[in-house]
């Protein structure tokens, strides 16, 4: 069994499957690997294949009016990517690039749909993934509406930590995918300058320290208090 079938990723499709259904999907498609920064899917393209991430992390971004990718989410071990285009036949909505070295399987639309039709449990698992993603999107919009930037950044860092641990935040560690200050700003919907001020606030509170292309969480408890609106 690959590392992608186990914990560490709350978005994992594979973690929701058991027995024959898990074995079946792991045999679908062809293996591939990508290096950090490589493009996996491009927005508006007409392709319909599905990516099953076995190891590593990818960044899902939506290009803005300047052509710069606004980070929407991360997808890690066990995640399925590109499933909407396979299901509804519409062009891709977002750009997907490798955030680390990635090992995956590339599955044709036809093979993926046959998999869902022949395995009801697998289809229900995919519905669960889609539902959780919708909830996460709603939570993100709520944070934007009612919280200040340091609070929202604290919540985002806790979510990123949860991807690496599989059991929620753990003491003093770096999220599994290094995000630039610009990417953090994009994920929060603020300017890089505003994100920098929020990082400075969290540093001064002893919650994090910053390094080149990395934020190290020193106190998940302080982040949790800040994310809940505390000071």
C-alpha positions in Angstrom: 0.0 0.0 0.0 1.3 3.4 -0.9 1.9 6.2 1.7 -0.9 8.0 -0.1 -3.5 5.7 1.3 -2.8 6.6 4.9 -3.3 9.7 7.0 -1.7 13.1 6.8 -4.3 14.5 4.3 -7.8 15.4 5.4 -8.8 15.6 1.7 -7.7 12.0 0.9 -10.0 10.1 -1.3 -8.0 6.9 -0.9 -8.4 7.0 2.9 -12.2 6.6 2.5 -11.8 3.4 0.5 -11.5 -0.1 1.8 -10.6 -3.6 0.5 -11.4 -4.3 -3.2 -12.4 -0.8 -4.0 -9.1 0.6 -2.8 -7.1 -2.1 -4.6 -9.2 -1.4 -7.8 -8.5 2.3 -7.9 -4.8 1.9 -7.2 -4.6 -0.2 -10.4 -6.2 2.4 -12.6 -4.3 4.5 -15.0 -0.6 4.8 -15.6 2.1 6.0 -13.1 3.8 9.3 -13.5 6.0 11.7 -11.5 6.5 15.5 -11.4 9.1 17.8 -10.0 8.3 20.9 -7.9 6.9 23.7 -10.1 5.9 21.4 -13.0 2.4 22.0 -14.5 0.0 19.1 -14.1 -3.3 20.8 -15.3 -3.9 24.1 -17.0 -7.0 26.2 -16.6 -9.5 26.2 -19.6 -7.9 23.1 -21.2 -10.2 20.5 -22.6 -8.5 17.4 -21.1 -10.7 15.0 -19.0 -8.3 12.7 -17.3 -8.1 12.4 -13.5 -5.0 12.6 -11.3 -4.6 10.4 -8.2 -1.9 11.8 -5.9 0.1 9.0 -4.2 3.0 11.0 -2.7 3.7 14.7 -2.6 1.6 17.8 -2.7 0.1 19.9 -5.5 -1.1 23.5 -5.5 -4.5 24.4 -7.0 -4.6 28.0 -8.2 -7.1 30.2 -10.1 -5.5 32.8 -12.4 -6.5 36.4 -11.6 -6.8 39.3 -14.0 -3.1 39.8 -14.0 -2.5 36.1 -15.0 -1.0 35.4 -11.5 -2.2 32.2 -9.8 -4.3 32.8 -6.7 -3.8 29.8 -4.4 -7.1 28.0 -3.7 -6.1 24.9 -2.0 -3.5 22.1 -1.6 -4.0 18.5 -2.5 -1.8 15.8 -1.1 -1.4 12.0 -0.7 -4.6 10.2 -1.5 -6.3 13.2 -3.2 -8.1 13.0 -6.5 -7.6 16.0 -8.7 -9.5 17.0 -11.9 -12.5 14.9 -11.2 -15.1 17.6 -12.0 -14.0 17.8 -15.7 -14.1 14.0 -15.9 -17.7 14.0 -14.5 -19.3 17.0 -16.3 -17.1 17.3 -19.4 -16.5 21.0 -18.9 -13.0 22.7 -19.3 -10.7 22.8 -16.4 -11.4 25.6 -13.9 -8.0 25.9 -12.2 -4.3 25.5 -12.7 -2.5 22.6 -10.8 1.3 22.6 -10.2 3.5 20.4 -8.2 4.4 21.9 -4.8 6.9 19.1 -4.1 8.1 16.0 -5.9 4.9 14.2 -6.8 4.1 10.6 -7.6 0.7 10.0 -9.1 -1.4 7.9 -11.4 -3.0 9.4 -14.5 -6.5 7.9 -15.1 -8.5 8.4 -18.2 -12.1 9.7 -17.9 -13.5 6.5 -19.2 -11.7 4.3 -16.7 -12.5 6.6 -13.8 -16.3 6.7 -14.6 -16.3 2.9 -15.0 -14.7 2.7 -11.6 -17.4 4.9 -10.0 -20.2 3.0 -11.8 -18.9 -0.4 -10.7 -18.1 0.5 -7.1 -20.9 2.3 -5.3 -18.7 2.8 -2.2 -16.1 4.5 -4.3 -18.8 6.9 -5.7 -20.0 7.7 -2.2 -16.5 8.3 -1.1 -16.0 10.8 -3.9 -19.2 12.6 -2.9 -17.8 12.8 0.6 -14.7 14.5 -0.7 -16.7 17.0 -2.8 -18.9 17.8 0.2 -15.9 18.4 2.5 -14.4 20.7 -0.1 -17.6 22.7 -0.3 -17.6 23.0 3.5 -14.0 24.1 3.5 -14.8 26.8 0.9 -17.7 28.0 3.1 -15.4 28.2 6.1 -12.9 30.2 4.2 -15.5 32.7 3.0 -16.7 33.0 6.6 -13.2 33.8 7.9 -12.8 36.4 5.2 -16.0 38.1 6.3 -15.7 38.2 10.1 -12.0 37.8 11.1 -8.9 40.1 10.8 -5.9 39.0 8.8 -3.7 37.6 11.7 -6.7 35.5 12.8 -7.2 34.1 9.3 -3.5 33.5 8.8 -3.4 31.6 12.0 -6.4 29.4 10.9 -4.7 28.8 7.5 -1.4 27.7 9.1 -3.3 25.3 11.4 -5.0 23.8 8.3 -1.7 23.4 6.5 -0.2 21.7 9.6 -3.1 19.3 9.7 -2.2 18.1 6.2 1.2 16.9 7.4 0.2 15.3 10.7 -3.0 13.5 9.9 -4.1 14.2 13.5 -4.3 18.0 13.6 -1.5 20.4 14.5 1.6 19.1 16.3 4.3 21.2 18.1 7.0 23.2 16.3 7.0 22.1 12.7 6.8 23.4 9.2 3.7 22.8 7.0 4.5 20.1 4.4 4.4 22.5 1.4 6.5 25.6 1.4 4.4 28.7 0.5 5.8 32.0 -0.4 4.6 35.1 1.3 2.7 36.0 -2.0 1.0 32.6 -2.0 -0.1 33.0 1.6 -1.4 36.5 0.7 -3.3 35.0 -2.2 -4.8 32.3 -0.1 -6.1 34.9 2.3 -7.2 37.4 -0.4 -5.0 40.2 0.8 -1.9 42.0 -0.4 1.6 40.7 0.3 2.2 43.7 2.5 -0.9 42.9 4.6 0.2 39.3 4.9 3.7 40.4 6.0 2.1 42.5 8.8 0.0 39.5 9.9 3.1 37.3 10.0 4.9 39.9 12.0 2.0 39.9 14.5 2.2 36.1 14.9 6.0 36.3 15.3 5.7 38.9 18.0 3.2 36.7 19.8 5.6 33.8 19.7 3.3 31.6 17.6 5.6 31.3 14.5 9.0 32.1 13.2 9.7 32.8 9.5 12.5 31.4 7.3 13.2 31.6 3.6 10.0 30.2 1.9 8.9 28.7 5.2 6.9 29.4 8.3 7.7 27.3 11.3 4.9 26.9 13.9 6.3 27.3 17.4 3.0 27.2 19.3 -0.1 25.6 17.8 -1.9 26.6 21.0 -1.2 30.3 20.3 -2.3 29.9 16.7 -5.5 28.2 17.8 -6.3 31.0 20.2 -5.6 33.6 17.6 -7.7 31.7 15.0 -10.6 31.6 17.4 -10.4 35.4 17.7 -8.4 35.5 20.9 -5.4 37.8 21.6 
